[in-house]
Amino acid sequence: MNNQQNSPGNIADGQATSSGGKQSTWLYIAITLVSICAVAGCVFIDWQRNQAITALLPDSAQLTQFKITYVLLDLMAPLVVGGIVSVVASRNRGRRFLFTFCGVAVVLVILRLNHLAQPLRSARVLQPVVHIAGGKRLHNQTPLFDLEIPQEFESYSNPKDPASVKYTFIAPSESNGSKKVIGVTILDGLVPPDNEANRRRLRESVPEKVELTTKNWRGLSVPTFISREEVRGVEVIIYRVRVPLTPKAVELAVFGPASNEASLSVTVDALLGSLDGSTNWRIPR
């Protein structure tokens, strides 16, 4: 009986089992180390991203939203990695599973790198917010943006305004006893990307009496429409600027007496400098 138990076949089986056990242990250790590195890499990437966004956009209305979104993604990453580790360890079928897992981990990190880089790309093309001295902060939820209104303007409600005109502000003009008006309109969609084809279509669609130019929104040249009309015997000038926010664009309108054209243009520039929100536009570096 003892001879049968200690036969060469049984001894070989025992050695094979021992070797398989050692291989399984090392495989599990290797997979665990890769998993830890993948999760640690995600955490490090997020930390670096938060530092960069905080430095670039210290007053960004999007900063909190970015952080919450990517914290949730980081909670998902360990679950995904842990699930893969459990499946591979339980099956224990050799090195090909280790290679498969390494490939999955690499793809996961690459996808996260690309995803996490999106807000940084947007942040790099936008110049810092320029605050208006004594300006009144306007916060809108959808689309999410912050805007500062010059101190001399007061909120005004006009029942005749279209539903799309969400905010109206009015202030005395420097001359003629007329008023200066600021209007903020939420558009139905996005402003098309800034390229030659879209600029040509826009030029072709503008009426002859409307001047098409551009204004600077924190480093982006955004389409601006300038028109002149006569209202109650007074010539007025109207600036309409389409700002490419996402998920919906915003149109800023500023108008008042044409005699105050320079002052109105300065008001437009100040509004654009204080407007903070995310954009669907991307500009090559």
Backbone as CSV, one residue per row, in Angstrom:
resi,resn,N_x,N_y,N_z,CA_x,CA_y,CA_z,C_x,C_y,C_z
1,MET,0.843,-1.218,0.000,0.000,0.000,0.000,0.865,1.250,0.000
2,ASN,1.920,1.217,0.856,2.811,2.369,0.903,3.535,2.561,-0.406
3,ASN,3.903,1.425,-1.032,4.582,1.533,-2.318,3.686,2.167,-3.361
4,GLN,2.378,1.795,-3.242,1.432,2.359,-4.214,1.264,3.863,-4.031
5,GLN,1.240,4.277,-2.737,1.064,5.712,-2.470,2.282,6.526,-2.898
6,ASN,3.481,5.892,-2.802,4.709,6.607,-3.136,5.205,6.284,-4.531
7,SER,4.316,5.849,-5.390,4.705,5.499,-6.747,5.169,6.747,-7.501
8,PRO,6.000,6.557,-8.509,6.495,7.717,-9.274,5.386,8.589,-9.832
9,GLY,4.269,7.961,-10.245,3.164,8.762,-10.790,2.587,9.705,-9.769
10,ASN,2.384,9.191,-8.524,1.826,10.045,-7.475,2.778,11.160,-7.087
11,ILE,4.084,10.797,-7.042,5.072,11.823,-6.698,5.080,12.932,-7.753
12,ALA,4.992,12.547,-9.032,4.958,13.546,-10.118,3.727,14.422,-10.025
13,ASP,2.571,13.772,-9.687,1.343,14.563,-9.531,1.482,15.579,-8.410
14,GLY,2.115,15.159,-7.320,2.306,16.061,-6.183,3.203,17.222,-6.539
15,GLN,4.274,16.946,-7.294,5.166,18.015,-7.712,4.462,18.978,-8.666
16,ALA,3.648,18.411,-9.558,2.909,19.254,-10.492,1.936,20.157,-9.751
17,THR,1.250,19.571,-8.725,0.303,20.370,-7.936,1.012,21.484,-7.199
18,SER,2.197,21.140,-6.613,2.973,22.138,-5.897,3.437,23.243,-6.832
19,SER,3.895,22.824,-8.039,4.347,23.811,-9.020,3.193,24.697,-9.484
20,GLY,2.020,24.064,-9.691,0.848,24.837,-10.098,0.427,25.821,-9.031
21,GLY,0.550,25.379,-7.738,0.192,26.276,-6.646,1.109,27.485,-6.579
22,LYS,2.422,27.251,-6.769,3.372,28.366,-6.761,3.098,29.313,-7.926
23,GLN,2.802,28.709,-9.101,2.509,29.543,-10.282,1.269,30.393,-10.046
24,SER,0.249,29.777,-9.421,-0.977,30.526,-9.126,-0.706,31.662,-8.160
25,THR,0.146,31.400,-7.160,0.449,32.437,-6.173,1.155,33.621,-6.825
26,TRP,2.171,33.316,-7.642,2.895,34.386,-8.307,2.012,35.140,-9.300
27,LEU,1.117,34.405,-9.967,0.206,35.046,-10.902,-0.711,36.020,-10.176
28,TYR,-1.231,35.578,-9.029,-2.119,36.425,-8.241,-1.377,37.668,-7.739
29,ILE,-0.121,37.475,-7.281,0.670,38.607,-6.799,0.924,39.609,-7.919
30,ALA,1.270,39.076,-9.115,1.548,39.961,-10.248,0.308,40.761,-10.634
31,ILE,-0.842,40.077,-10.683,-2.088,40.747,-11.053,-2.453,41.799,-10.014
32,THR,-2.269,41.472,-8.749,-2.573,42.419,-7.674,-1.694,43.658,-7.778
33,LEU,-0.399,43.455,-8.051,0.508,44.591,-8.183,0.108,45.486,-9.353
34,VAL,-0.235,44.847,-10.487,-0.680,45.636,-11.641,-1.953,46.411,-11.302
35,SER,-2.857,45.771,-10.576,-4.109,46.434,-10.190,-3.836,47.639,-9.309
36,ILE,-2.946,47.440,-8.323,-2.618,48.542,-7.421,-1.997,49.695,-8.194
37,CYS,-1.092,49.359,-9.127,-0.457,50.395,-9.938,-1.479,51.138,-10.789
38,ALA,-2.444,50.399,-11.359,-3.466,51.030,-12.197,-4.314,51.999,-11.384
39,VAL,-4.763,51.564,-10.199,-5.584,52.429,-9.358,-4.775,53.616,-8.853
40,ALA,-3.512,53.348,-8.424,-2.662,54.442,-7.959,-2.405,55.446,-9.086
41,GLY,-2.238,54.922,-10.301,-2.045,55.812,-11.442,-3.246,56.712,-11.668
42,CYS,-4.456,56.147,-11.547,-5.681,56.949,-11.707,-5.755,58.041,-10.649
43,VAL,-5.450,57.682,-9.400,-5.502,58.667,-8.314,-4.475,59.769,-8.543
44,PHE,-3.259,59.381,-8.970,-2.209,60.372,-9.214,-2.595,61.299,-10.356
45,ILE,-3.159,60.729,-11.421,-3.585,61.539,-12.565,-4.637,62.551,-12.131
46,ASP,-5.609,62.100,-11.324,-6.646,63.010,-10.863,-6.068,64.111,-9.977
47,TRP,-5.103,63.752,-9.132,-4.498,64.754,-8.261,-3.794,65.817,-9.088
48,GLN,-3.023,65.366,-10.095,-2.339,66.313,-10.970,-3.344,67.176,-11.730
49,ARG,-4.419,66.568,-12.194,-5.437,67.306,-12.943,-6.093,68.375,-12.074
50,ASN,-6.420,67.994,-10.831,-7.036,68.959,-9.924,-6.107,70.135,-9.643
51,GLN,-4.818,69.838,-9.467,-3.858,70.906,-9.230,-3.783,71.845,-10.428
52,ALA,-3.769,71.259,-11.627,-3.660,72.070,-12.848,-4.898,72.929,-13.056
53,ILE,-6.079,72.324,-12.885,-7.318,73.078,-13.081,-7.444,74.183,-12.046
54,THR,-7.079,73.878,-10.788,-7.161,74.885,-9.738,-6.248,76.063,-10.052
55,ALA,-5.060,75.766,-10.601,-4.118,76.840,-10.935,-4.587,77.651,-12.137
56,LEU,-5.172,76.964,-13.127,-5.570,77.646,-14.352,-6.897,78.359,-14.208
57,LEU,-7.807,77.756,-13.472,-9.150,78.320,-13.335,-9.532,78.450,-11.867
58,PRO,-8.884,79.324,-11.117,-9.163,79.407,-9.689,-10.590,79.812,-9.366
59,ASP,-11.254,80.526,-10.288,-12.617,80.981,-10.024,-13.630,80.276,-10.910
60,SER,-13.245,79.133,-11.462,-14.115,78.486,-12.441,-15.381,77.929,-11.817
61,ALA,-16.505,78.199,-12.465,-17.766,77.616,-12.012,-17.794,76.130,-12.272
62,GLN,-16.894,75.653,-13.165,-16.880,74.242,-13.519,-15.994,73.412,-12.595
63,LEU,-15.176,74.055,-11.752,-14.175,73.314,-10.989,-14.811,72.257,-10.093
64,THR,-15.849,72.642,-9.347,-16.498,71.688,-8.458,-17.138,70.552,-9.240
65,GLN,-17.758,70.888,-10.365,-18.394,69.858,-11.190,-17.356,68.867,-11.711
66,PHE,-16.199,69.360,-12.164,-15.134,68.476,-12.639,-14.708,67.517,-11.536
67,LYS,-14.476,68.055,-10.330,-13.973,67.229,-9.239,-14.972,66.137,-8.869
68,ILE,-16.250,66.489,-8.756,-17.267,65.499,-8.383,-17.364,64.413,-9.441
69,THR,-17.351,64.809,-10.717,-17.464,63.837,-11.806,-16.336,62.827,-11.764
70,TYR,-15.117,63.305,-11.606,-13.987,62.398,-11.689,-13.750,61.625,-10.404
71,VAL,-14.244,62.119,-9.267,-14.224,61.301,-8.053,-15.121,60.083,-8.233
72,LEU,-16.285,60.281,-8.844,-17.177,59.152,-9.124,-16.519,58.156,-10.074
73,LEU,-15.803,58.671,-11.070,-15.085,57.776,-11.979,-14.006,56.994,-11.232
74,ASP,-13.341,57.640,-10.286,-12.300,56.949,-9.529,-12.890,55.869,-8.628
75,LEU,-14.117,56.066,-8.160,-14.765,55.014,-7.370,-15.080,53.807,-8.243
76,MET,-15.342,54.037,-9.524,-15.639,52.936,-10.433,-14.376,52.170,-10.823
77,ALA,-13.245,52.882,-10.938,-12.016,52.236,-11.401,-11.584,51.070,-10.520
78,PRO,-11.519,51.223,-9.176,-11.133,50.073,-8.356,-12.101,48.905,-8.467
79,LEU,-13.395,49.202,-8.643,-14.367,48.119,-8.778,-14.115,47.314,-10.052
80,VAL,-13.838,48.012,-11.133,-13.560,47.327,-12.395,-12.289,46.498,-12.286
81,VAL,-11.242,47.117,-11.746,-9.970,46.411,-11.615,-10.099,45.222,-10.664
82,GLY,-10.789,45.435,-9.539,-10.978,44.341,-8.579,-11.768,43.185,-9.167
83,GLY,-12.778,43.514,-9.986,-13.549,42.450,-10.626,-12.703,41.628,-11.585
84,ILE,-11.857,42.292,-12.346,-10.977,41.558,-13.266,-10.016,40.663,-12.493
85,VAL,-9.463,41.191,-11.391,-8.542,40.389,-10.567,-9.236,39.136,-10.053
86,SER,-10.465,39.290,-9.572,-11.193,38.143,-9.013,-11.446,37.076,-10.066
87,VAL,-11.858,37.504,-11.264,-12.135,36.545,-12.332,-10.873,35.791,-12.734
88,VAL,-9.782,36.525,-12.914,-8.533,35.893,-13.335,-8.004,34.954,-12.263
89,ALA,-8.048,35.412,-11.006,-7.521,34.584,-9.926,-8.347,33.321,-9.723
90,SER,-9.643,33.417,-9.890,-10.498,32.254,-9.661,-10.350,31.211,-10.772
91,ARG,-10.119,31.659,-11.987,-9.984,30.693,-13.086,-8.606,30.035,-13.105
92,ASN,-7.575,30.831,-12.819,-6.235,30.280,-12.697,-5.854,29.424,-13.914
93,ARG,-5.807,30.047,-15.071,-5.541,29.274,-16.281,-4.246,29.681,-16.996
94,GLY,-3.346,30.269,-16.297,-2.043,30.495,-16.902,-1.752,31.938,-17.243
95,ARG,-0.631,32.113,-17.929,-0.095,33.448,-18.170,-0.942,34.281,-19.131
96,ARG,-1.686,33.623,-19.996,-2.434,34.410,-20.979,-3.447,35.330,-20.308
97,PHE,-3.950,34.923,-19.134,-4.878,35.792,-18.417,-4.149,36.996,-17.837
98,LEU,-2.894,36.784,-17.421,-2.099,37.907,-16.930,-1.877,38.917,-18.043
99,PHE,-1.538,38.433,-19.234,-1.328,39.324,-20.366,-2.627,40.047,-20.750
100,THR,-3.731,39.292,-20.699,-5.026,39.898,-21.017,-5.344,41.017,-20.044
101,PHE,-5.125,40.730,-18.765,-5.427,41.738,-17.753,-4.530,42.970,-17.920
102,CYS,-3.243,42.732,-18.176,-2.330,43.860,-18.376,-2.801,44.727,-19.548
103,GLY,-3.249,44.062,-20.626,-3.757,44.807,-21.774,-4.973,45.631,-21.415
104,VAL,-5.906,45.025,-20.651,-7.107,45.742,-20.223,-6.734,46.933,-19.340
105,ALA,-5.782,46.720,-18.428,-5.360,47.802,-17.525,-4.741,48.952,-18.310
106,VAL,-3.920,48.633,-19.296,-3.287,49.670,-20.111,-4.341,50.458,-20.884
107,VAL,-5.307,49.741,-21.496,-6.378,50.418,-22.240,-7.180,51.321,-21.305
108,LEU,-7.470,50.821,-20.094,-8.229,51.600,-19.117,-7.502,52.898,-18.768
109,VAL,-6.213,52.801,-18.520,-5.438,53.993,-18.161,-5.390,54.969,-19.338
110,ILE,-5.206,54.457,-20.572,-5.158,55.332,-21.748,-6.482,56.065,-21.931
111,LEU,-7.597,55.333,-21.788,-8.907,55.960,-21.929,-9.118,57.036,-20.875
112,ARG,-8.688,56.751,-19.655,-8.845,57.731,-18.577,-7.956,58.952,-18.816
113,LEU,-6.742,58.703,-19.305,-5.860,59.826,-19.623,-6.511,60.744,-20.644
114,ASN,-7.090,60.159,-21.697,-7.738,60.958,-22.729,-8.955,61.692,-22.179
115,HIS,-9.745,60.983,-21.342,-10.950,61.580,-20.776,-10.610,62.716,-19.823
116,LEU,-9.627,62.470,-18.964,-9.263,63.476,-17.984,-8.596,64.688,-18.628
117,ALA,-8.057,64.501,-19.814,-7.394,65.614,-20.493,-8.381,66.592,-21.112
118,GLN,-9.665,66.177,-21.275,-10.641,67.037,-21.936,-10.799,68.390,-21.243
119,PRO,-11.063,68.435,-19.913,-11.208,69.758,-19.282,-9.925,70.558,-19.310
120,LEU,-8.773,69.891,-19.288,-7.511,70.614,-19.346,-7.318,71.263,-20.709
121,ARG,-7.745,70.561,-21.774,-7.643,71.154,-23.109,-8.482,72.421,-23.178
122,SER,-9.694,72.333,-22.625,-10.568,73.499,-22.625,-9.982,74.614,-21.765
123,ALA,-9.405,74.220,-20.598,-8.866,75.221,-19.686,-7.680,75.954,-20.300
124,ARG,-6.871,75.270,-21.087,-5.663,75.881,-21.624,-5.972,76.962,-22.658
125,VAL,-7.069,76.816,-23.400,-7.360,77.810,-24.428,-8.099,79.014,-23.860
126,LEU,-8.659,78.901,-22.680,-9.392,80.012,-22.090,-8.489,80.806,-21.151
127,GLN,-8.439,82.101,-21.374,-7.660,82.962,-20.500,-8.395,83.148,-19.175
128,PRO,-7.690,83.590,-18.130,-8.337,83.764,-16.817,-9.489,84.763,-16.865
129,VAL,-10.431,84.575,-15.974,-11.562,85.489,-15.837,-11.054,86.855,-15.378
130,VAL,-11.624,87.916,-15.957,-11.305,89.290,-15.543,-12.535,89.850,-14.836
131,HIS,-12.426,90.081,-13.547,-13.576,90.539,-12.766,-13.863,92.021,-13.026
132,ILE,-15.132,92.358,-12.957,-15.578,93.740,-13.081,-15.613,94.361,-11.691
133,ALA,-14.943,95.478,-11.524,-14.895,96.138,-10.215,-16.309,96.495,-9.758
134,GLY,-16.690,95.968,-8.615,-18.031,96.232,-8.083,-19.139,95.537,-8.834
135,GLY,-18.775,94.609,-9.731,-19.784,93.928,-10.535,-20.680,93.003,-9.717
136,LYS,-21.883,92.788,-10.238,-22.848,91.903,-9.577,-22.775,90.522,-10.219
137,ARG,-22.589,89.507,-9.392,-22.412,88.150,-9.900,-23.752,87.539,-10.288
138,LEU,-23.806,87.027,-11.516,-24.988,86.320,-12.017,-24.604,84.863,-12.227
139,HIS,-25.320,83.956,-11.567,-25.041,82.524,-11.692,-26.214,81.841,-12.364
140,ASN,-25.931,81.135,-13.445,-26.969,80.390,-14.162,-26.649,78.905,-14.087
141,GLN,-27.690,78.087,-13.970,-27.483,76.655,-13.771,-27.400,75.873,-15.081
142,THR,-28.320,76.126,-16.019,-28.331,75.379,-17.280,-28.489,76.347,-18.451
143,PRO,-27.430,76.548,-19.232,-26.088,76.012,-19.056,-25.397,76.664,-17.864
144,LEU,-24.425,75.953,-17.325,-23.749,76.427,-16.125,-22.736,77.509,-16.499
145,PHE,-22.977,78.715,-15.997,-22.002,79.787,-16.226,-22.154,80.850,-15.151
146,ASP,-21.086,81.642,-14.995,-21.084,82.807,-14.110,-20.792,84.040,-14.948
147,LEU,-21.471,85.120,-14.647,-21.316,86.364,-15.387,-21.406,87.513,-14.392
148,GLU,-20.617,88.553,-14.627,-20.669,89.738,-13.766,-21.280,90.900,-14.542
149,ILE,-22.215,91.571,-13.882,-22.925,92.703,-14.489,-22.384,93.994,-13.882
150,PRO,-22.044,94.987,-14.712,-21.545,96.260,-14.169,-22.500,96.847,-13.130
151,GLN,-21.917,97.547,-12.176,-22.656,98.013,-11.005,-23.820,98.933,-11.350
152,GLU,-23.688,99.743,-12.419,-24.743,100.722,-12.723,-25.994,100.089,-13.318
153,PHE,-25.926,98.828,-13.710,-27.082,98.163,-14.310,-27.951,97.517,-13.227
154,GLU,-29.259,97.633,-13.424,-30.227,97.035,-12.507,-31.075,96.014,-13.261
155,SER,-31.494,94.968,-12.553,-32.332,93.946,-13.165,-33.663,94.553,-13.601
156,TYR,-34.126,94.101,-14.757,-35.333,94.669,-15.339,-36.150,93.548,-15.968
157,SER,-37.442,93.555,-15.711,-38.337,92.532,-16.261,-39.286,93.180,-17.254
158,ASN,-39.232,92.665,-18.488,-40.110,93.188,-19.536,-40.990,92.035,-20.037
159,PRO,-42.290,92.086,-19.789,-43.169,90.979,-20.213,-43.188,90.757,-21.719
160,LYS,-42.748,91.757,-22.495,-42.740,91.614,-23.946,-41.514,90.855,-24.465
161,ASP,-40.520,90.637,-23.601,-39.325,89.917,-24.038,-39.659,88.465,-24.355
162,PRO,-39.012,87.893,-25.370,-39.217,86.469,-25.670,-38.800,85.592,-24.491
163,ALA,-39.331,84.383,-24.467,-39.020,83.472,-23.359,-37.535,83.119,-23.327
164,SER,-36.881,83.169,-24.481,-35.466,82.806,-24.537,-34.567,83.850,-23.874
165,VAL,-35.070,85.100,-23.733,-34.303,86.153,-23.052,-34.454,85.935,-21.560
166,LYS,-33.414,85.406,-20.953,-33.528,84.990,-19.561,-33.246,86.114,-18.578
167,TYR,-32.343,87.015,-18.933,-31.987,88.111,-18.025,-31.931,89.416,-18.808
168,THR,-32.427,90.485,-18.172,-32.350,91.819,-18.756,-31.915,92.795,-17.667
169,PHE,-30.989,93.687,-18.038,-30.489,94.703,-17.101,-30.489,96.038,-17.824
170,ILE,-30.752,97.106,-17.088,-30.901,98.421,-17.693,-30.147,99.448,-16.852
171,ALA,-29.603,100.464,-17.536,-28.866,101.530,-16.850,-29.042,102.824,-17.622
172,PRO,-28.930,103.974,-16.939,-29.022,105.262,-17.646,-27.850,105.420,-18.597
173,SER,-28.109,106.072,-19.718,-27.061,106.358,-20.692,-26.351,107.653,-20.313
174,GLU,-25.166,107.856,-20.917,-24.427,109.088,-20.623,-25.011,110.300,-21.332
175,SER,-25.903,110.080,-22.302,-26.431,111.223,-23.067,-27.834,110.918,-23.564
176,ASN,-28.510,111.947,-23.986,-29.834,111.844,-24.633,-30.923,111.305,-23.713
177,GLY,-30.613,111.057,-22.460,-31.623,110.524,-21.558,-32.076,109.130,-21.897
178,SER,-31.384,108.457,-22.821,-31.757,107.102,-23.217,-31.176,106.087,-22.234
179,LYS,-31.516,104.834,-22.472,-31.080,103.769,-21.588,-30.080,102.857,-22.289
180,LYS,-29.214,102.257,-21.495,-28.346,101.177,-21.975,-28.919,99.866,-21.447
181,VAL,-28.930,98.865,-22.296,-29.582,97.609,-21.938,-28.625,96.436,-22.180
182,ILE,-28.646,95.474,-21.252,-27.925,94.206,-21.396,-28.959,93.087,-21.402
183,GLY,-28.881,92.221,-22.386,-29.773,91.067,-22.444,-28.964,89.780,-22.544
184,VAL,-29.404,88.759,-21.838,-28.745,87.449,-21.878,-29.768,86.437,-22.377
185,THR,-29.476,85.838,-23.528,-30.390,84.886,-24.151,-29.763,83.502,-24.178
186,ILE,-30.527,82.487,-23.783,-30.096,81.099,-23.883,-30.529,80.560,-25.240
187,LEU,-29.588,80.199,-26.075,-29.905,79.687,-27.404,-30.298,78.215,-27.345
188,ASP,-30.920,77.744,-28.419,-31.439,76.372,-28.428,-30.345,75.317,-28.555
189,GLY,-29.235,75.662,-29.191,-28.191,74.663,-29.413,-26.812,75.239,-29.195
190,LEU,-25.832,74.647,-29.881,-24.439,75.055,-29.751,-24.046,75.992,-30.889
191,VAL,-23.018,76.783,-30.659,-22.406,77.550,-31.741,-21.478,76.588,-32.486
192,PRO,-21.631,76.458,-33.812,-20.788,75.518,-34.562,-19.307,75.810,-34.360
193,PRO,-18.466,74.792,-34.448,-17.021,74.991,-34.273,-16.473,76.068,-35.199
194,ASP,-15.441,76.738,-34.736,-14.850,77.824,-35.490,-13.919,77.271,-36.563
195,ASN,-14.421,77.167,-37.780,-13.599,76.751,-38.913,-14.035,77.540,-40.145
196,GLU,-13.282,77.425,-41.211,-13.523,78.244,-42.394,-14.900,77.985,-43.005
197,ALA,-15.314,76.724,-43.049,-16.617,76.393,-43.642,-17.756,77.037,-42.858
198,ASN,-17.708,76.941,-41.528,-18.768,77.528,-40.713,-18.735,79.052,-40.753
199,ARG,-17.527,79.635,-40.815,-17.445,81.099,-40.930,-18.046,81.577,-42.248
200,ARG,-17.830,80.824,-43.332,-18.394,81.198,-44.629,-19.919,81.120,-44.599
201,ARG,-20.448,80.046,-44.013,-21.917,79.925,-43.916,-22.503,81.077,-43.107
202,LEU,-21.812,81.452,-42.047,-22.304,82.531,-41.202,-22.305,83.853,-41.966
203,ARG,-21.249,84.133,-42.699,-21.185,85.369,-43.484,-22.310,85.427,-44.509
204,GLU,-22.598,84.287,-45.128,-23.639,84.251,-46.152,-25.038,84.442,-45.570
205,SER,-25.221,84.129,-44.292,-26.547,84.218,-43.672,-26.832,85.574,-43.033
206,VAL,-25.818,86.424,-42.936,-25.989,87.709,-42.250,-26.613,88.727,-43.200
207,PRO,-27.669,89.442,-42.772,-28.280,90.478,-43.615,-27.272,91.584,-43.959
208,GLU,-27.550,92.303,-45.032,-26.618,93.329,-45.508,-26.410,94.446,-44.500
209,LYS,-27.439,94.802,-43.759,-27.343,95.922,-42.829,-26.667,95.557,-41.503
210,VAL,-26.300,94.294,-41.341,-25.664,93.839,-40.101,-24.184,93.606,-40.358
211,GLU,-23.366,94.192,-39.518,-21.917,94.007,-39.618,-21.510,92.777,-38.811
212,LEU,-20.773,91.878,-39.448,-20.271,90.683,-38.775,-18.800,90.882,-38.425
213,THR,-18.483,90.783,-37.163,-17.105,90.907,-36.705,-16.875,89.890,-35.585
214,THR,-15.822,90.051,-34.829,-15.554,89.137,-33.714,-15.185,89.939,-32.476
215,LYS,-15.444,89.331,-31.323,-15.004,89.855,-30.036,-14.208,88.758,-29.328
216,ASN,-13.381,89.188,-28.398,-12.533,88.241,-27.680,-13.210,87.763,-26.402
217,TRP,-13.481,86.456,-26.349,-13.968,85.841,-25.109,-12.849,84.975,-24.538
218,ARG,-12.054,85.541,-23.676,-10.999,84.842,-22.946,-10.102,84.015,-23.880
219,GLY,-9.735,84.632,-24.997,-8.822,83.980,-25.926,-9.480,83.395,-27.157
220,LEU,-10.795,83.340,-27.183,-11.511,82.819,-28.345,-12.173,83.973,-29.096
221,SER,-12.043,83.968,-30.412,-12.698,84.987,-31.240,-14.119,84.522,-31.549
222,VAL,-15.101,85.137,-30.899,-16.488,84.688,-31.028,-17.261,85.632,-31.949
223,PRO,-18.241,85.098,-32.708,-18.978,85.924,-33.677,-19.783,87.030,-32.998
224,THR,-19.690,88.209,-33.581,-20.362,89.396,-33.038,-21.103,90.102,-34.160
225,PHE,-22.351,90.425,-33.918,-23.197,91.093,-34.907,-23.474,92.515,-34.418
226,ILE,-23.220,93.493,-35.285,-23.448,94.895,-34.935,-24.463,95.475,-35.918
227,SER,-25.521,96.035,-35.365,-26.556,96.640,-36.210,-26.947,98.003,-35.637
228,ARG,-27.533,98.813,-36.476,-27.978,100.161,-36.078,-29.438,100.341,-36.458
229,GLU,-30.180,100.910,-35.532,-31.601,101.168,-35.766,-31.960,102.541,-35.206
230,GLU,-33.115,103.012,-35.625,-33.626,104.270,-35.079,-34.832,103.964,-34.202
231,VAL,-34.753,104.344,-32.933,-35.828,104.100,-31.974,-36.265,105.437,-31.386
232,ARG,-37.510,105.817,-31.671,-38.070,107.075,-31.162,-37.165,108.257,-31.477
233,GLY,-36.693,108.290,-32.709,-35.885,109.407,-33.169,-34.438,109.365,-32.728
234,VAL,-34.032,108.325,-32.012,-32.647,108.209,-31.536,-31.995,107.011,-32.203
235,GLU,-30.806,107.220,-32.781,-30.089,106.106,-33.395,-29.439,105.263,-32.295
236,VAL,-29.713,103.989,-32.340,-29.141,103.082,-31.342,-28.258,102.060,-32.057
237,ILE,-27.269,101.574,-31.320,-26.381,100.531,-31.831,-26.563,99.286,-30.977
238,ILE,-26.593,98.137,-31.623,-26.871,96.877,-30.939,-25.717,95.910,-31.189
239,TYR,-25.133,95.417,-30.114,-24.119,94.368,-30.184,-24.755,93.048,-29.763
240,ARG,-24.570,92.020,-30.584,-25.017,90.677,-30.211,-23.829,89.728,-30.360
241,VAL,-23.457,89.101,-29.265,-22.278,88.231,-29.249,-22.716,86.817,-28.900
242,ARG,-22.383,85.861,-29.756,-22.706,84.467,-29.497,-21.517,83.785,-28.829
243,VAL,-21.748,83.332,-27.616,-20.677,82.700,-26.839,-20.868,81.184,-26.876
244,PRO,-19.864,80.439,-27.320,-20.015,78.980,-27.491,-19.912,78.207,-26.188
245,LEU,-20.916,78.381,-25.333,-20.978,77.573,-24.119,-21.595,76.221,-24.440
246,THR,-21.462,75.289,-23.522,-22.072,73.971,-23.668,-22.764,73.618,-22.362
247,PRO,-23.926,72.947,-22.390,-24.580,72.281,-23.520,-25.440,73.205,-24.387
248,LYS,-25.583,74.483,-23.998,-26.304,75.444,-24.823,-25.504,76.730,-24.902
249,ALA,-25.539,77.342,-26.069,-24.819,78.596,-26.263,-25.606,79.754,-25.649
250,VAL,-24.908,80.862,-25.468,-25.504,82.061,-24.884,-25.240,83.241,-25.808
251,GLU,-26.241,84.105,-25.945,-26.056,85.339,-26.711,-26.142,86.522,-25.763
252,LEU,-25.092,87.330,-25.752,-25.077,88.558,-24.968,-25.437,89.715,-25.895
253,ALA,-26.420,90.492,-25.508,-26.834,91.649,-26.296,-26.640,92.915,-25.463
254,VAL,-26.021,93.897,-26.059,-25.826,95.199,-25.407,-26.222,96.270,-26.412
255,PHE,-27.119,97.150,-26.010,-27.489,98.224,-26.932,-27.793,99.508,-26.181
256,GLY,-27.651,100.596,-26.920,-27.855,101.933,-26.369,-27.644,102.950,-27.462
257,PRO,-27.623,104.225,-27.129,-27.454,105.275,-28.134,-26.152,105.104,-28.908
258,ALA,-26.216,105.345,-30.222,-25.016,105.212,-31.056,-23.949,106.209,-30.647
259,SER,-24.363,107.298,-30.008,-23.383,108.291,-29.551,-22.490,107.734,-28.448
260,ASN,-22.934,106.643,-27.815,-22.142,105.990,-26.756,-21.509,104.689,-27.251
261,GLU,-21.206,104.640,-28.552,-20.710,103.400,-29.145,-19.459,102.888,-28.434
262,ALA,-18.506,103.763,-28.147,-17.257,103.333,-27.507,-17.536,102.753,-26.120
263,SER,-18.411,103.403,-25.360,-18.745,102.921,-24.019,-19.453,101.576,-24.071
264,LEU,-20.344,101.411,-25.041,-21.064,100.147,-25.174,-20.106,99.011,-25.556
265,SER,-19.145,99.311,-26.416,-18.161,98.297,-26.800,-17.326,97.866,-25.599
266,VAL,-16.968,98.816,-24.750,-16.223,98.489,-23.527,-17.066,97.604,-22.611
267,THR,-18.356,97.875,-22.529,-19.253,97.051,-21.706,-19.302,95.622,-22.221
268,VAL,-19.366,95.474,-23.552,-19.362,94.133,-24.144,-18.084,93.390,-23.770
269,ASP,-16.950,94.057,-23.902,-15.664,93.423,-23.574,-15.606,93.017,-22.105
270,ALA,-16.138,93.873,-21.227,-16.128,93.560,-19.801,-16.995,92.344,-19.490
271,LEU,-18.159,92.269,-20.115,-19.037,91.114,-19.906,-18.358,89.826,-20.357
272,LEU,-17.741,89.867,-21.532,-17.073,88.676,-22.052,-15.907,88.260,-21.161
273,GLY,-15.172,89.237,-20.645,-14.043,88.908,-19.780,-14.460,88.251,-18.481
274,SER,-15.672,88.569,-18.003,-16.139,88.018,-16.729,-16.930,86.731,-16.890
275,LEU,-17.277,86.381,-18.127,-18.112,85.191,-18.358,-17.285,83.919,-18.198
276,ASP,-17.731,83.065,-17.301,-17.001,81.825,-17.003,-17.904,80.626,-17.223
277,GLY,-17.504,79.736,-18.137,-18.260,78.516,-18.400,-17.469,77.628,-19.335
278,SER,-17.917,76.403,-19.507,-17.218,75.465,-20.388,-17.691,75.650,-21.826
279,THR,-16.818,75.333,-22.761,-17.102,75.568,-24.176,-16.960,74.286,-24.985
280,ASN,-17.689,74.237,-26.086,-17.568,73.111,-27.013,-16.508,73.365,-28.079
281,TRP,-15.913,74.559,-28.075,-14.879,74.893,-29.049,-13.513,74.371,-28.595
282,ARG,-12.749,73.939,-29.560,-11.374,73.529,-29.297,-10.456,74.217,-30.300
283,ILE,-9.348,74.740,-29.821,-8.398,75.442,-30.681,-7.067,74.712,-30.631
284,PRO,-6.442,74.440,-31.797,-5.132,73.784,-31.783,-4.133,74.588,-30.983
285,ARG,-3.249,73.882,-30.282,-2.268,74.566,-29.454,-1.200,75.213,-30.323
